[in-house]
Amino acid sequence: MPQPQGKPRRFIAPDDLWERFEEAVRRADPEADRSKVLRTFVRWYVGEPGAKIPERPDPPQG
């Protein structure tokens, strides 16, 4: 898989939120990672042509 172009960016979030985000990403797409989901969201948020909002996974079982 080609690496995305651009500089690494810092994203600050509480540890528990970041961990829940990782779990949600895995439920939605086991081959994705948090960075991919964040890039997809940002493309949609700024209105990039053809960009779609990332699909939200089902809630965790429990």
VOMI-623708 format. One record per residue (C-alpha): residue number from 1; y negated, x negated, z negated. Coordinates in Angstrom, 1 decimal. Example, Ala and Ser with C-alpha at 12.3 -4.5 7.8 and 13.67 -1.06 7.14 Angstrom:
BEGIN
- 1  4.5  -12.3  -7.8 $
- 2  1.1  -13.7  -7.1 $
END
This chain:
BEGIN
- 1  0.0  0.0  0.0 $
- 2  -3.4  -1.5  0.9 $
- 3  -5.8  -2.2  -1.9 $
- 4  -9.0  -0.1  -2.0 $
- 5  -12.2  -1.9  -1.0 $
- 6  -15.0  -2.4  -3.5 $
- 7  -15.6  -3.9  -6.8 $
- 8  -13.7  -2.9  -10.0 $
- 9  -15.6  -0.5  -12.1 $
- 10  -15.4  0.1  -15.8 $
- 11  -14.7  3.6  -17.1 $
- 12  -15.0  4.2  -20.8 $
- 13  -13.1  7.0  -22.4 $
- 14  -11.6  7.6  -25.8 $
- 15  -8.0  6.2  -26.0 $
- 16  -6.4  9.6  -26.5 $
- 17  -8.2  11.1  -23.5 $
- 18  -7.2  8.1  -21.3 $
- 19  -3.6  8.4  -22.4 $
- 20  -3.5  12.2  -21.7 $
- 21  -5.1  11.5  -18.3 $
- 22  -2.3  9.0  -17.5 $
- 23  0.4  11.6  -18.5 $
- 24  -1.3  14.3  -16.4 $
- 25  -1.5  11.9  -13.4 $
- 26  2.2  11.2  -13.7 $
- 27  3.0  14.9  -13.8 $
- 28  0.9  15.6  -10.8 $
- 29  2.0  12.7  -8.6 $
- 30  4.5  10.1  -9.9 $
- 31  3.4  7.7  -7.2 $
- 32  -0.3  7.9  -8.0 $
- 33  -2.3  6.1  -10.7 $
- 34  -5.5  7.0  -12.6 $
- 35  -7.6  4.9  -10.2 $
- 36  -6.4  6.8  -7.2 $
- 37  -7.1  10.2  -8.8 $
- 38  -10.6  9.1  -9.9 $
- 39  -11.4  7.8  -6.4 $
- 40  -10.2  11.1  -4.9 $
- 41  -12.3  13.1  -7.4 $
- 42  -15.4  11.0  -6.7 $
- 43  -15.0  11.5  -3.0 $
- 44  -14.8  15.2  -3.5 $
- 45  -17.7  15.3  -6.0 $
- 46  -20.2  13.5  -3.7 $
- 47  -19.2  15.7  -0.8 $
- 48  -17.4  13.2  1.4 $
- 49  -16.3  15.0  4.6 $
- 50  -12.6  16.1  4.3 $
- 51  -12.4  15.1  0.6 $
- 52  -10.4  17.5  -1.5 $
- 53  -10.4  17.9  -5.3 $
- 54  -7.3  16.3  -6.9 $
- 55  -4.6  18.9  -7.8 $
- 56  -4.4  19.5  -11.5 $
- 57  -0.8  19.3  -12.9 $
- 58  0.9  22.0  -14.9 $
- 59  0.3  21.7  -18.7 $
- 60  2.7  19.5  -20.6 $
- 61  5.8  21.2  -21.9 $
- 62  6.0  21.4  -25.6 $
END
